[in-house]
């Protein structure tokens, strides 16, 4: 992203009450465990490392949708 990184975007999103509950899936080329931990601690619902299979995202979206209906 040209003006901010994903963690900065996530922080801004969480500051908006209307958007704070929107689940965010981080998709990144950064594959170190500390990157994943940092993203999840920042409030991401999931963290996927590139390259990935589309099935991975579909499983996560389904899981997030189930959590919303509980």
NORLINJO-V590110 format. One record per helix or strand of 2 or more residues. SS is the DSSP state (2 for helix, 1 for strand). FROM is the first residue (numbers start at 1). TO is the last residue. If there is no record, write none. Layout:
ss: {SS/SS}
from: {FROM/FROM}
to: {TO/TO}
This chain:
ss: {2/1/2/1/2}
from: {6/25/33/46/54}
to: {15/28/41/49/69}
